[in-house]
Amino acid sequence: MASDAAWTPTYGYGTRVTLGRRLTLAVRAVLRTVFPVLGLTAALVGLFLYLATPVPYLAHTAENWVTVSSLLLPVPFLAIHLTNRRYGPAYAFAQIILTFAVLGAVTIFAGESVHRFLPAAALPAMREVCAFMAAFVLSGFLSIVAFDGARGRRWWTAPLVGSLIGALSFAPAFYPAAYLGTSIPWFDRMLVETGVLCGGAILMLFPFWMLRRVVQPLSGFGGY
């Protein structure tokens, strides 16, 4: 019979998704990304503001290339982990992409105004910027996958594994891309940066522990 052959588009288990429902889901998804994007944007801006600020105890040594920015690099990974804990890996990766989109838009349309408020030393070369973006997207993606796979009853497992994976992948991706073929001793710096990030991964467990009761995971993540 014709009625037997009739088909109406449904989604899920027989639930029709109307246009209004689609718009509601889209608006909710956008609203969910607002604060994560703002948080990650603030963390990345902080890195550039302190890019030329050496660590005080190393300011007069041969290792003055170690800046405050290097010590702050674990903070963006913390922001990603909190989003992953709350909304899952898809939102966490969207957080990274949208953050770089926002920063890129600001650079294109308001770059001259922003440069007036930044010290000249805080403006890295274009090769370094591109290397940082590529390395951060790669390490961020790997840390998101690691965090999601390590969810469990022990609250510290997922953020620790995710941060360590991010630390072990960021520096080996960034330094060759930024400095290979130059006179900068990038290999030694890469090793030091990796060690700093691994140490930061452990230190970031404390703020994660403090915020985990505030940033509760949505249903579907088993409470982890």
JOBELUR-V206836 format. One record per residue. RES is the residue in one small letter. PHI is phi in degrees with one decimal (none if undefined). PSI is psi in whole degrees, -180 to 180 (NA if undefined). OMEGA is omega in radians with two decimals (* if undefined). Layout:
((RES/PHI/PSI/OMEGA) (RES/PHI/PSI/OMEGA))
This chain:
((m/none/155/-3.13) (a/-63.6/-36/-3.13) (s/-65.5/-29/3.12) (d/-71.5/-29/-3.10) (a/-89.1/-10/-3.12) (a/-66.0/142/-3.11) (w/-135.9/132/3.07) (t/-119.3/139/-3.08) (p/-65.9/122/3.09) (t/-129.8/161/-3.13) (y/-132.7/149/-3.12) (g/71.4/-139/-3.10) (y/-98.4/67/3.06) (g/80.0/13/-3.12) (t/-97.1/121/3.14) (r/-75.1/134/3.10) (v/-102.3/108/-3.11) (t/-81.9/171/3.11) (l/-62.2/-40/3.10) (g/-61.9/-39/3.12) (r/-65.4/-40/3.12) (r/-61.8/-45/-3.14) (l/-63.4/-40/3.13) (t/-62.1/-44/3.13) (l/-64.7/-39/-3.14) (a/-65.9/-44/3.13) (v/-63.7/-41/3.13) (r/-63.8/-40/3.12) (a/-64.3/-40/3.12) (v/-65.3/-45/-3.13) (l/-63.2/-34/3.13) (r/-66.5/-26/-3.09) (t/-89.6/-9/-3.04) (v/-61.5/-58/-3.09) (f/-67.7/-41/3.05) (p/-58.4/-41/3.13) (v/-67.5/-42/3.11) (l/-62.6/-42/-3.14) (g/-65.2/-45/3.13) (l/-68.7/-36/3.09) (t/-61.8/-45/3.12) (a/-61.7/-40/3.14) (a/-65.0/-43/-3.14) (l/-70.4/-37/3.08) (v/-62.2/-39/3.09) (g/-60.1/-36/3.10) (l/-61.3/-44/-3.11) (f/-72.2/-33/3.13) (l/-65.4/-33/-3.12) (y/-106.1/21/-3.10) (l/-64.2/-33/-3.10) (a/-105.6/13/-3.13) (t/-99.0/107/-3.12) (p/-70.3/154/3.06) (v/-63.4/129/-3.01) (p/-50.7/-44/-3.07) (y/-74.2/-13/3.13) (l/-113.6/9/-3.02) (a/-65.2/-27/-3.07) (h/-115.6/28/3.12) (t/-119.2/177/3.13) (a/-69.6/-13/-3.10) (e/-99.3/29/-3.07) (n/-70.4/-2/3.05) (w/-74.0/-16/3.08) (v/-75.4/109/-3.05) (t/-105.6/171/3.07) (v/-60.4/-32/3.11) (s/-58.2/-38/3.13) (s/-63.2/-37/-3.13) (l/-75.1/-24/-3.12) (l/-87.8/-8/-3.06) (l/-60.3/-32/3.08) (p/-64.1/-20/-3.10) (v/-64.2/-45/3.08) (p/-58.4/-36/3.09) (f/-65.9/-35/3.06) (l/-61.9/-42/3.12) (a/-61.6/-39/3.12) (i/-67.9/-41/-3.13) (h/-64.0/-39/3.13) (l/-65.2/-40/3.07) (t/-65.9/-41/3.12) (n/-63.2/-41/3.12) (r/-63.1/-42/-3.05) (r/-78.4/-49/-2.97) (y/-114.4/-13/3.14) (g/103.4/174/-3.02) (p/-66.0/-34/-3.11) (a/-62.8/-45/3.12) (y/-67.7/-36/-3.13) (a/-65.0/-42/3.12) (f/-70.7/-37/3.06) (a/-61.6/-35/3.10) (q/-58.1/-43/-3.14) (i/-65.3/-49/-3.08) (i/-63.5/-45/-3.12) (l/-67.1/-34/3.11) (t/-63.5/-47/3.11) (f/-67.2/-31/3.07) (a/-64.9/-43/3.11) (v/-63.9/-47/3.14) (l/-63.4/-39/3.10) (g/-65.2/-41/3.12) (a/-64.3/-42/3.11) (v/-64.3/-40/-3.14) (t/-64.4/-40/-3.10) (i/-73.1/-46/-2.99) (f/-95.0/-19/-3.13) (a/-138.2/29/-3.07) (g/-61.8/-44/-3.10) (e/-64.2/-39/3.13) (s/-66.8/-39/3.14) (v/-68.5/-39/-3.10) (h/-62.2/-27/-3.14) (r/-66.0/-26/-3.10) (f/-96.4/-3/-3.11) (l/-108.7/141/3.03) (p/-66.1/150/-3.09) (a/-59.1/-34/-3.12) (a/-70.3/-15/-3.12) (a/-86.5/3/-3.13) (l/-104.0/100/-3.10) (p/-74.6/168/3.09) (a/-69.2/158/-3.10) (m/-61.6/-36/3.12) (r/-62.6/-40/3.12) (e/-66.4/-39/3.13) (v/-63.6/-47/-3.14) (c/-64.5/-40/3.11) (a/-64.4/-40/3.12) (f/-63.7/-46/-3.12) (m/-61.0/-47/-3.13) (a/-64.1/-44/-3.12) (a/-66.9/-39/-3.11) (f/-70.3/-41/3.10) (v/-62.7/-44/3.13) (l/-63.8/-53/-3.10) (s/-67.0/-35/3.08) (g/-64.0/-43/3.12) (f/-62.9/-44/3.14) (l/-65.6/-39/3.13) (s/-68.6/-34/3.10) (i/-65.2/-46/3.12) (v/-62.8/-43/-3.13) (a/-65.6/-43/3.12) (f/-60.3/-48/-3.09) (d/-64.2/-36/3.13) (g/-74.2/-21/-3.09) (a/-99.2/6/3.11) (r/-56.6/139/3.13) (g/-177.2/-172/-3.06) (r/-67.9/-29/3.09) (r/-83.5/112/-2.99) (w/-61.3/-28/-3.02) (w/-86.0/-14/-3.05) (t/-63.3/-51/-3.07) (a/-62.9/-51/3.14) (p/-65.8/-34/3.13) (l/-68.8/-48/3.14) (v/-63.5/-44/3.14) (g/-61.4/-43/-3.13) (s/-69.0/-39/3.13) (l/-65.7/-41/3.09) (i/-63.2/-41/3.09) (g/-62.9/-41/-3.14) (a/-66.5/-42/-3.09) (l/-74.3/-14/-3.13) (s/-106.3/-25/-3.07) (f/-68.1/-59/-3.06) (a/-61.0/-45/3.10) (p/-62.5/-22/3.08) (a/-88.0/-37/-3.04) (f/-76.1/-51/-2.98) (y/-64.7/-46/3.07) (p/-62.2/-40/-3.13) (a/-66.2/-33/-3.07) (a/-89.6/-31/-2.94) (y/-130.6/-1/3.13) (l/-61.7/130/-3.13) (g/91.4/-2/3.10) (t/-102.7/176/3.14) (s/-85.6/-2/-3.13) (i/-71.5/130/3.11) (p/-73.1/71/-2.97) (w/-72.5/-26/-3.07) (f/-67.0/-46/3.11) (d/-63.8/-40/3.13) (r/-66.6/-35/3.10) (m/-62.6/-42/3.13) (l/-65.1/-43/3.12) (v/-64.0/-44/-3.13) (e/-62.1/-39/3.11) (t/-62.9/-43/3.10) (g/-63.8/-40/3.11) (v/-63.1/-43/-3.13) (l/-67.2/-38/3.10) (c/-64.7/-40/3.06) (g/-64.7/-39/3.10) (g/-65.2/-32/3.11) (a/-61.3/-37/3.11) (i/-73.2/-42/-3.12) (l/-65.5/-32/-3.12) (m/-70.6/-9/3.08) (l/-66.2/-31/-3.12) (f/-66.6/-52/3.09) (p/-65.1/-30/3.08) (f/-64.5/-42/3.11) (w/-63.0/-38/-3.14) (m/-69.6/-32/-3.05) (l/-95.2/-9/-3.03) (r/-66.4/-28/3.09) (r/-77.3/-24/3.09) (v/-83.3/-43/-3.13) (v/-97.0/83/-3.13) (q/-84.9/141/3.10) (p/-70.2/147/3.07) (l/-70.3/168/3.11) (s/-61.1/144/-3.12) (g/108.6/-13/3.12) (f/-108.4/13/3.05) (g/67.1/20/-3.13) (g/78.8/9/-3.11) (y/-118.8/NA/*))
